[in-house]
Amino acid sequence: MSEDDVPVLIGTLGKAVGTSGAFVAGPAVLMDYLVQKARTYIYTTAMPPALAAATCASLDIIEAEDARRAHLNSLIARFRSGAEQLGYELMPSRSPIQPIMVGGNQEALALSQVLERQGVLVTAIRPPTVPAGEARLRVTLSAAHTCEQVDQLLTALAQSRALLSGRKSPSVASL
């Protein structure tokens, strides 16, 4: 991909980078225009030097640590495979954020609470954040998680499904 394919690049520095703020990169004429005319740039405070240093360090890690990225991708695949085998409806996502569709608000809250009682924190996302009838659980994986922790999550999901529906769920040991 060349600069001609993507003449303006806008990115945020939260979540994956682990800091805050955002950036715009593009042709000099655009940058000059934004410096002079973009109110959100003109009337804001400059990024503190410590935050700039933390962002640079995060970018160095992101660029150099392929092993962490590969580990995270394997955790995502492990989770998706296990959750699908348990009968959970997953939304399409290749990112570390893995939404489990639940539907009703009460069901999503109940499932989140049952998981929490089992030592697993998975938040319920409900309207108005998502459309009515599309409540979901938000599983957030990171490279700091282990395969054992993903298995713990899957075990908790298997047990929680059984508790909520009053029926047996597939055993995680068979996954």
Secondary structure, 3 states (H helix, E strand, C coil): CCCCCCCCEEEECCCCCCCCCEEEECCHHHHHHHHHHCHHHHCCCCCCHHHHHHHHHHHHHHHHCHHHHHHHHHHHHHHHHHHHHCCCEECCCCCCEEEEEEECHHHHHHHHHHHHHCCCCCEEECCCCCCCCCEEEEEECCCCCCHHHHHHHHHHHHHHHHHHHCCCCCCHHHC
